[in-house]
Amino acid sequence: MRGFLFKVKNVVARCRDSCLSVLPSCYVLLFLGECVRILEFGFVVNSLLVGLCKRSKARCLLDRFGLFGFEVLWFVFDFRVLFDNNLVERD
């Protein structure tokens, strides 16, 4: 998932640097499909571990992505939204 997010971040940054105001729809569809595939795989793998141990960091991340997936990927749809909050922390 982390690799996927950084890949999306790099594509969005290149589009923003190219003075595009939105990400081309082909990228959006590709990224959403890949995100769904990763989440489905993660839920299958982590559901096998239910009851054996406490929830792992990966499971917590999957649950958060499942609940707030659209909000997590908001930087893909609106270039004004930053991927991280480094600029906010600097101020």
Backbone hydrogen bonds in HBPLUS format (Angstrom, degrees):
<---DONOR---> <-ACCEPTOR-->    atom                        ^
c    i                          cat <-CA-CA->   ^        H-A-AA   ^      H-
h    n   atom  resd res      DA  || num        DHA   H-A  angle D-A-AA Bond
n    s   type  num  typ     dist DA aas  dist angle  dist       angle   num
A0005-LEU N   A0001-MET O   2.92 MM   4  6.22 162.3  1.96 155.3 159.0     1
A0006-PHE N   A0002-ARG O   3.03 MM   4  6.29 160.2  2.07 152.8 157.7     2
A0007-LYS N   A0003-GLY O   2.96 MM   4  6.12 149.4  2.06 143.2 152.0     3
A0008-VAL N   A0004-PHE O   2.95 MM   4  6.23 160.1  1.99 153.7 158.6     4
A0009-LYS N   A0005-LEU O   2.87 MM   4  6.07 157.5  1.92 145.2 152.2     5
A0010-ASN N   A0006-PHE O   2.98 MM   4  6.16 156.2  2.04 144.3 149.4     6
A0011-VAL N   A0007-LYS O   3.10 MM   4  6.39 158.1  2.15 148.7 154.2     7
A0012-VAL N   A0008-VAL O   2.93 MM   4  6.15 165.0  1.95 156.6 160.7     8
A0013-ALA N   A0009-LYS O   2.91 MM   4  6.10 155.7  1.97 146.8 153.9     9
A0014-ARG N   A0010-ASN O   2.96 MM   4  6.20 156.2  2.02 146.3 152.3    10
A0015-CYS N   A0011-VAL O   2.97 MM   4  6.22 157.4  2.02 149.1 155.3    11
A0016-ARG N   A0012-VAL O   2.85 MM   4  6.05 156.4  1.91 149.0 156.0    12
A0017-ASP N   A0013-ALA O   2.86 MM   4  6.05 155.2  1.92 146.5 153.4    13
A0018-SER N   A0014-ARG O   2.98 MM   4  6.15 131.7  2.22 135.9 148.5    14
A0018-SER N   A0015-CYS O   3.15 MM   3  4.97 129.0  2.43  90.1 103.9    15
A0020-LEU N   A0015-CYS O   3.06 MM   5  5.50 162.1  2.09 162.3 157.8    16
A0019-CYS N   A0016-ARG O   3.08 MM   3  5.22 152.4  2.16 110.0 112.3    17
A0027-TYR N   A0024-PRO O   2.98 MM   3  5.61 129.5  2.25 115.6 127.0    18
A0028-VAL N   A0024-PRO O   3.23 MM   4  6.61 157.9  2.28 147.4 154.1    19
A0029-LEU N   A0025-SER O   2.96 MM   4  6.13 170.8  1.97 155.5 156.6    20
A0030-LEU N   A0026-CYS O   3.08 MM   4  6.15 156.1  2.14 138.6 145.7    21
A0031-PHE N   A0027-TYR O   2.81 MM   4  5.98 166.8  1.83 156.7 159.8    22
A0032-LEU N   A0028-VAL O   2.91 MM   4  6.06 163.0  1.94 153.3 158.2    23
A0033-GLY N   A0029-LEU O   3.00 MM   4  6.06 160.4  2.04 145.0 150.6    24
A0034-GLU N   A0030-LEU O   2.97 MM   4  6.18 157.5  2.03 147.4 153.8    25
A0035-CYS N   A0031-PHE O   2.86 MM   4  5.99 153.8  1.93 145.9 153.5    26
A0036-VAL N   A0032-LEU O   2.99 MM   4  6.20 161.7  2.02 149.4 153.4    27
A0037-ARG N   A0033-GLY O   3.02 MM   4  6.23 158.6  2.07 145.1 151.2    28
A0038-ILE N   A0034-GLU O   2.95 MM   4  6.16 160.3  1.99 149.7 154.4    29
A0039-LEU N   A0035-CYS O   2.94 MM   4  6.15 163.0  1.97 151.9 156.7    30
A0040-GLU N   A0036-VAL O   2.90 MM   4  6.07 164.6  1.93 152.9 157.0    31
A0041-PHE N   A0037-ARG O   3.04 MM   4  6.21 164.2  2.07 148.2 152.4    32
A0042-GLY N   A0038-ILE O   2.87 MM   4  6.04 160.6  1.91 149.1 155.2    33
A0043-PHE N   A0039-LEU O   2.87 MM   4  6.06 160.0  1.91 154.9 159.3    34
A0044-VAL N   A0040-GLU O   3.04 MM   4  6.23 154.2  2.11 145.8 152.8    35
A0045-VAL N   A0041-PHE O   2.96 MM   4  6.19 169.7  1.97 156.6 159.0    36
A0046-ASN N   A0042-GLY O   2.90 MM   4  5.95 166.0  1.92 149.3 153.9    37
A0047-SER N   A0043-PHE O   2.86 MM   4  5.69 133.3  2.08 135.3 145.8    38
A0049-LEU N   A0046-ASN O   3.27 MM   3  5.39 148.7  2.37  98.8 107.4    39
A0050-VAL N   A0047-SER O   3.41 MM   3  5.38 169.6  2.42 104.0 106.3    40
A0052-LEU N   A0049-LEU O   3.13 MM   3  5.55 158.6  2.18 126.3 132.5    41
A0060-CYS N   A0056-SER O   3.00 MM   4  6.31 157.8  2.05 149.8 155.8    42
A0061-LEU N   A0057-LYS O   2.95 MM   4  6.15 155.7  2.01 146.1 152.6    43
A0062-LEU N   A0058-ALA O   2.91 MM   4  6.16 156.2  1.97 147.1 153.9    44
A0063-ASP N   A0059-ARG O   2.88 MM   4  6.13 160.5  1.92 150.1 155.1    45
A0064-ARG N   A0060-CYS O   2.98 MM   4  6.19 158.3  2.03 145.6 151.6    46
A0065-PHE N   A0061-LEU O   2.84 MM   4  6.05 158.7  1.89 149.9 156.2    47
A0066-GLY N   A0062-LEU O   2.78 MM   4  5.96 151.5  1.86 147.6 156.1    48
A0067-LEU N   A0063-ASP O   3.01 MM   4  6.25 148.0  2.12 144.7 152.3    49
A0068-PHE N   A0064-ARG O   2.78 MM   4  5.81 163.8  1.81 153.5 158.7    50
A0069-GLY N   A0065-PHE O   2.77 MM   4  4.44 103.0  2.37 140.6 136.9    51
A0072-VAL N   A0068-PHE O   2.91 MM   4  6.14 153.4  1.98 156.7 165.3    52
A0073-LEU N   A0069-GLY O   3.12 MM   4  6.32 149.2  2.22 144.7 151.9    53
A0074-TRP N   A0071-GLU O   3.24 MM   3  4.97 162.6  2.27 102.9 104.4    54
A0076-VAL N   A0073-LEU O   2.96 MM   3  5.65 160.3  2.00 120.7 126.9    55
A0077-PHE N   A0074-TRP O   3.00 MM   3  5.38 130.4  2.25 108.3 120.3    56
A0078-ASP N   A0074-TRP O   3.02 MM   4  6.20 151.4  2.10 159.0 168.1    57
A0081-VAL N   A0078-ASP O   3.06 MM   3  5.78 159.7  2.10 121.0 126.5    58
A0089-GLU N   A0085-ASN O   3.01 MM   4  6.31 157.7  2.06 153.2 159.4    59
A0090-ARG N   A0086-ASN O   3.02 MM   4  6.22 140.7  2.18 144.2 154.2    60
